[in-house]
């Protein structure tokens, strides 16, 4: 795969909104946060509201090394990037989101009615109604999924396994609940164990690639290897809501290092806080709802 990032973004009066050369999976120092794309990716610009009267004027995309997310070797041979620009109209006051849920048979019993109700309530307050066209059980080949920031094939292989046995759900965002996840960041010699993850922020709305989705662990995992306790319905609901927020283009309101986003009405008491299981983390703000409703996946529900 080729990796790339929005490496420069200016508004119509010359303000630099994304600084060239900030490396890492997400440009957290930028007023307009951007995530590295792996293979393919969609960007919704701007990622947070611009000041009144401002508009975007210039964007620059640069390749990244898929292991370090830094500058690639200048002597390396890379495939060319294909970039398509499309207008992003003003979002509707309410939108509909379709979700296709794939649950690994090893997960065990899930109070799914309660989870649906709590996720639906969180998004309803943001002007988004949820349709659940399918909830399908599948048997994952591997319950310990290790992936790298620049290599998402293990996640996409898990999604392919689910889709191979479940009925198609055109236009629906995939939600996969399975096993335990380990994120191996070889560049900084660090392994973390996310309770949930998203292939890209925002997720790809073109569903033709069928490679993007949200992934949630099958329960509380010990060292990314073994489920030691099931999720409660409130915990599972929070994780799914948080990861769907990422899929629809939201970044963390507060990062683990204390950095905050550029959205005026968000605080630490928000479901997009870096740890969604914190008791005070709940709900979306009006601006977050506006940002999410721009996502093309919420405009193509009837196709």
Residue pairs with C-beta under 8 A, 6 or more apart in sequence:
1 38
1 39
1 66
1 150
1 151
1 152
2 39
2 63
2 66
2 78
2 79
2 81
3 36
3 37
3 38
3 39
3 63
3 64
3 65
3 66
3 69
3 150
4 36
4 37
4 41
4 61
4 62
4 63
4 64
4 81
5 27
5 34
5 35
5 36
5 37
5 61
5 62
5 64
5 69
6 18
6 27
6 34
6 43
6 45
6 59
6 60
6 61
7 18
7 20
7 21
7 60
7 61
7 62
8 16
8 18
8 19
8 20
8 58
8 59
8 60
8 62
9 16
9 17
9 18
9 30
9 32
9 34
9 45
9 56
9 58
9 59
9 60
10 16
10 17
10 56
10 57
10 58
11 17
11 50
11 54
11 55
11 56
11 57
12 54
12 55
12 56
12 57
13 54
14 57
15 54
17 30
17 31
17 32
17 46
17 56
18 27
18 30
18 31
18 32
18 34
19 27
19 29
19 30
20 60
20 62
21 71
22 29
22 30
23 64
23 68
23 69
23 70
23 71
24 36
24 69
25 35
25 36
25 69
25 149
26 33
26 34
26 35
26 36
26 201
26 251
27 33
27 34
27 35
28 251
28 255
28 259
29 259
31 48
31 262
32 45
32 46
32 47
32 48
32 262
33 47
33 48
33 251
33 261
33 262
34 43
34 47
35 41
35 200
35 201
35 251
36 64
36 69
36 149
36 150
37 43
37 200
38 66
38 149
38 150
38 151
38 152
38 199
38 200
39 152
39 211
40 204
40 209
40 211
41 200
41 204
42 200
42 202
42 203
42 204
42 205
42 206
42 296
43 202
44 88
44 202
44 249
44 291
44 294
44 295
45 56
45 59
45 88
46 56
47 249
47 251
47 291
48 261
48 262
48 263
48 287
48 291
49 263
49 264
49 287
49 290
49 291
50 56
61 81
61 83
62 71
63 72
63 78
63 81
64 70
64 71
64 72
64 150
65 71
65 72
65 73
65 150
66 150
66 151
67 148
67 150
67 186
67 187
68 187
69 149
69 150
69 187
70 187
72 78
88 294
91 290
91 293
91 294
91 298
92 127
92 293
93 127
94 127
94 128
94 129
94 293
95 127
95 128
95 129
95 293
95 298
95 299
96 128
96 129
96 130
96 131
96 298
96 301
97 123
97 128
97 129
97 130
97 131
97 173
97 244
97 248
97 297
97 298
97 301
98 130
98 131
98 132
98 133
98 169
98 171
98 172
98 173
98 297
98 301
99 130
99 131
99 132
99 133
99 172
99 173
99 175
99 244
100 133
100 134
100 136
100 166
100 169
100 172
100 173
100 174
100 175
101 112
101 132
101 134
101 135
101 136
101 175
101 177
102 136
102 137
102 138
102 159
102 162
102 163
102 166
102 174
102 175
102 176
102 177
102 178
103 110
103 135
103 136
103 137
103 138
103 177
103 178
104 137
104 138
104 139
104 140
104 143
104 176
104 177
104 178
104 179
104 218
105 137
105 138
105 139
105 140
106 139
106 140
106 143
106 178
106 179
106 218
106 227
107 177
107 178
107 218
107 219
107 227
107 230
108 218
108 219
108 230
109 230
110 177
110 230
110 231
110 233
110 236
111 233
112 135
114 233
114 237
115 233
115 236
115 237
115 240
116 130
116 132
118 233
118 234
118 237
118 241
119 130
119 237
119 240
119 241
119 244
120 129
120 130
122 237
122 241
122 271
122 282
122 283
122 284
123 129
123 130
123 241
123 244
123 284
124 130
125 283
125 284
125 289
126 284
126 288
126 289
126 292
126 293
127 289
127 293
128 289
128 292
128 293
128 298
131 301
133 169
133 172
134 166
134 167
134 169
134 172
136 162
136 165
136 166
136 167
138 161
138 162
138 164
138 165
138 166
139 165
140 158
140 161
140 162
140 178
140 179
141 161
142 158
142 179
143 178
143 179
143 180
143 218
143 227
144 179
144 180
144 182
144 224
144 225
145 154
145 155
145 158
145 178
145 179
145 180
145 181
145 182
145 215
146 154
146 181
146 182
146 183
146 184
146 224
147 153
147 154
147 155
147 181
147 182
147 183
147 184
148 183
148 184
148 185
148 186
149 183
149 185
152 199
152 211
155 197
155 199
155 213
155 215
156 199
156 211
158 176
158 178
158 215
159 174
159 176
159 210
159 211
159 213
162 174
162 176
162 178
163 174
163 210
170 207
170 303
171 207
171 297
171 300
171 301
171 302
171 303
173 203
173 213
173 214
173 244
173 247
173 297
174 212
174 213
174 214
175 213
175 214
175 216
175 240
175 244
176 213
176 214
176 215
176 216
177 216
177 217
177 218
177 236
178 215
178 216
178 217
178 218
179 217
179 218
179 221
179 227
180 193
180 217
180 218
180 221
180 224
180 225
180 226
180 227
181 193
181 194
181 195
181 197
181 215
181 217
181 221
181 224
182 191
182 192
182 193
182 224
182 225
183 191
183 192
183 193
183 194
183 197
184 191
185 191
185 192
191 224
193 221
193 223
193 224
194 217
195 216
195 217
195 220
195 221
195 239
195 277
196 214
196 215
196 216
196 217
196 239
196 240
196 242
196 243
196 276
197 214
197 215
197 243
198 212
198 213
198 214
198 215
198 243
198 246
198 247
199 211
199 212
199 213
199 214
199 215
200 212
201 246
201 247
201 249
201 250
201 251
202 246
202 247
202 248
202 249
202 295
203 212
203 213
203 214
203 246
203 247
203 248
203 297
204 211
204 212
205 295
205 296
205 297
205 300
206 296
207 297
212 247
213 247
214 240
214 243
214 244
214 246
214 247
215 243
216 236
216 239
216 240
216 243
217 227
217 239
218 227
219 227
219 228
219 229
219 230
219 231
220 227
220 228
220 229
220 230
220 231
221 227
221 228
222 228
231 239
235 277
238 271
238 276
238 277
238 281
238 282
239 276
239 277
241 271
241 276
242 271
242 272
242 276
242 281
245 271
245 272
245 284
245 288
245 292
246 272
247 295
247 297
248 291
248 292
248 295
248 297
248 298
249 291
249 292
249 294
249 295
250 272
250 284
250 288
250 291
250 292
251 261
251 272
252 261
252 272
252 273
252 274
253 260
253 261
253 263
253 266
253 267
253 268
253 270
253 272
253 273
254 260
254 261
254 268
254 273
254 274
255 274
256 274
256 275
260 266
261 272
263 285
263 287
263 288
263 291
264 287
265 285
265 286
265 287
265 288
266 272
266 285
266 287
266 288
268 280
268 281
269 280
269 281
269 282
270 281
270 282
270 283
270 284
270 285
270 288
271 281
271 282
271 283
271 284
272 281
272 284
272 288
273 280
273 281
275 281
284 292
292 298
